Amino acid sequence: MTSLNDCRDRDAADPLAPLKNLFDLPQGMIYLDGNSLGALPRAVPARVAQVVAEQWGRDLIGSWNSAGWFDLPRRVGDRIAPLIGAGPGEVVATDTTSVNLYKVLSAALTLVEQDEAGQGQSKQGIAGSTCTPRRTVVSERSNFPTDLYIAEALCRERGWNLRLIEPHEVQTCLEPDVGVLMLTHVNYRSGAMHDMPAVTAAAHAAGVLVIWDLCHSAGAVPVDLTAADADFSVGCGYKYLNGGPGAPAFAWVHPRHVARCWQPLAGWWSHAQPFAFKPGYEPAMDITRYQCGTQPIISLSALDCALDVFTEADKLGGMAALRSKSLALTDLFIELVEAQCPGQFELITPHEHAKRGSQVSLSPKGTLPSDSAYATVQALIARGIVGDFRAGDAQQPDILRFGFTPLYLSYENVGMAVQGLQQVLVNKEYALPQFTRKQAVT
Ligand SMILES: *Cc1c(COP(=O)(O)O)cnc(C)c1O
């Protein structure tokens, strides 16, 4: 079994170890929740202070030009692009994931409808050439709820259907009535990762457009939207990109689609000439069409600064190096949990590397009561080991969720976290009243 000393040896040999000095983490805390809110990069407070005091306080309105505020969504998008396999000028950092999903899903529905209308015209007069109209969006039942809510509302508005499937049905769900497949690459609960190129190719072969939500992928696992030939993508700025609470999200649209239709939130920032103040709408021809209105410059600046961490990581091997460390950390965590808490947890996250994101989810089993996941997480937090809890339902168990950010976590952190978990079980801390659900809700 890997000992704490072995962990320290692995840290000493880890080429990415210096990256953790770029973060300001509280002393004594082991932070395994970077998949929910990324940690604070050390350089961000000074950047935010400068933007506030100088760009806003001193230069005021002049900063729209002199500090490049207007172009910031596009420039930050260009810095996210290499992390997700997008080209320059193809990504904007803007709005929230939920809002961006609304924009790209709406555009995808429009493209499907436009294509059908075009085909209908070319087939006029051919007897019996009626095709099933594609009016169904397929997504996963276990997708993050906001994705499903947005899809439900949009389908309702546009007269489409939303069909929810299980992960293993992704390849078999592509029926003739399906127009759009909207998936999250790495599942927020299970940490299971889809095979993006294979799923996208299968969807295209069935005439279906694909939207990938990269909330739990961007900055955590290598992604290549271009190589996968995806159609649309959105993702989050405050998880593995460490942009801070409510950081702008991002949107990507394949260049073959970007100018083919309007997106529904046609605000002035998406106009071809926003400062012409014309009464009529003319969409920009590039990805800025997917902006809407004035953007949160202070938050965008924080995200911009946070992305400097990835510039440093590039010098040490970039996403490929981060991915191998992430897998090594999750492998180690799984190994140690099996060795130190034998029979107490079901591993929810796939064992297979190709199917695993950058997190490990566990559900209680054996002698550990099935309803103890919440209190176990609370007891760990009291020990300075911060993961999180996600409630189950009739279909899925309660889970303990641990995110492993290779930028700032060490092998020793993993060893100590599992030691803490073992202590929580041995001492039955999960049964203490201060950690059980009722008392802990604030
Ligand atoms: C975190 C997350 C979101 C968050 O959406 P917001 O609009 O930022 O609240 C959306 N989708 C998925 C899959 C996520 O993991």
PDBQT file of the ligand as one rigid body, heavy atoms in Angstrom, charges set to zero:
ROOT
HETATM    1  C1  LIG A 501     -21.629  23.957 -12.808  1.00  0.00    +0.000 C 
HETATM    2  C2  LIG A 501     -22.512  23.591 -13.934  1.00  0.00    +0.000 A 
HETATM    3  C3  LIG A 501     -23.415  24.526 -14.459  1.00  0.00    +0.000 A 
HETATM    4  C4  LIG A 501     -23.533  25.873 -13.823  1.00  0.00    +0.000 C 
HETATM    5  O1  LIG A 501     -24.357  26.738 -14.530  1.00  0.00    +0.000 OA
HETATM    6  P1  LIG A 501     -24.458  28.267 -14.071  1.00  0.00    +0.000 P 
HETATM    7  O2  LIG A 501     -25.264  28.887 -15.114  1.00  0.00    +0.000 OA
HETATM    8  O3  LIG A 501     -23.070  28.777 -13.925  1.00  0.00    +0.000 OA
HETATM    9  O4  LIG A 501     -25.114  28.302 -12.731  1.00  0.00    +0.000 OA
HETATM   10  C5  LIG A 501     -24.160  24.151 -15.563  1.00  0.00    +0.000 A 
HETATM   11  N1  LIG A 501     -24.041  22.916 -16.106  1.00  0.00    +0.000 NA
HETATM   12  C6  LIG A 501     -23.181  21.997 -15.617  1.00  0.00    +0.000 A 
HETATM   13  C7  LIG A 501     -23.068  20.670 -16.269  1.00  0.00    +0.000 C 
HETATM   14  C8  LIG A 501     -22.402  22.311 -14.509  1.00  0.00    +0.000 A 
HETATM   15  O5  LIG A 501     -21.565  21.404 -14.009  1.00  0.00    +0.000 OA
ENDROOT
TORSDOF 0
